[in-house]
Amino acid sequence: MKQLLLLSAAAFVVSLLGFTGSAHAQQLPLRTNWQFNYFQENPAFAGFSDCLELKAGFRQQWAGFDGAPTTAFANLQGELGRSAGGGIHGIGGRVTDDSAGPYGFTQLDLAYAYHLKMSQGWRLAAGAALGFMQYRLSLGEIILPDFQAGNDPAITSNANQLLAPTMDFGVWAYNKYTFWGLSVQNLIEPAVDQWGSDTRFRRHVSFNGGSLIRLEGPWSFHPAGSLRFAAGAPVAVDIQAMFDYDEAIRFGLGYRNETALCGLVTLKLMENISVAYAYDWNVGPLSNASSSTHEFTIGVLACPMKSGHVPCAAFQ
């Protein structure tokens, strides 16, 4: 089963990475606490909770660096109903606001997912999200020599705010001890001709996986990893290793290739409320200018989880 899932995911990634057009850098924000907030990354997660679950957070990248990226995000998801065969229907909504210097965007979408019950304790979920992005470019914050500005359609254009449709797709396979996920953001790659010919917001593909390893007493070990692909940008490799004590506190370290060493902690404050914090030490080229990134996330569940409902202890 796992080998089939891995081969299918790998083939899907290769087919999606047939990008066209000129090279473009990564355009969507990264999040360190992706394990705590997976619905923000993958619409297939919708319906994981019996009732509504809210996640919200803020990320300040490269603290102290002028014009550094900041990201605010929130999402709400829950179970809509169940089919006769044990399948789960899930719905949810997500919002993201990201700014980096004069550029930024706000994204809003709605998601649906179906979780299919399979053999040997596995479930396979597939989900899609439809919405829109409002892109903005603050021309007053850009200072360029006249000869450069005159050659840049993004600067000379009168369109400093644009609206474009978005579509995300994801699959997610999981049981009590393992999970694999594949998500595709900006699936339709909307064109932005007002900012230059062949200007598009490129597709991003990410592949995630992790497991749970029981240790002595109330302890458990949770290794996980993520690969993220975007046209014109290096592959982002994110590896995390966390320890959990009695499902009350989880802490560990992570590493993102050539950019950051991460410290992570998640605390269960009440039965229905959890908070997560991540600190990134910059180990890349900008380490001399700014050494730190902070990310805060809070999770609120509208009701206690039913006994036995959460089938993926490796993730949640």
Beta strands, then each sheet from edge to edge (+ up, - down):
strand 1: 53-60
strand 2: 70-82
strand 3: 88-100
strand 4: 103-117
strand 5: 123-137
strand 6: 161-174
strand 7: 178-185
strand 8: 204-211
strand 9: 213-214
strand 10: 219-230
strand 11: 236-245
strand 12: 249-256
strand 13: 260-268
strand 14: 273-282
strand 15: 292-301
sheet 1: 9+ 10- 8+ 7- 6+ 5- 4+ 3- 2+ 1- 15+ 14- 13+ 12- 11+
end
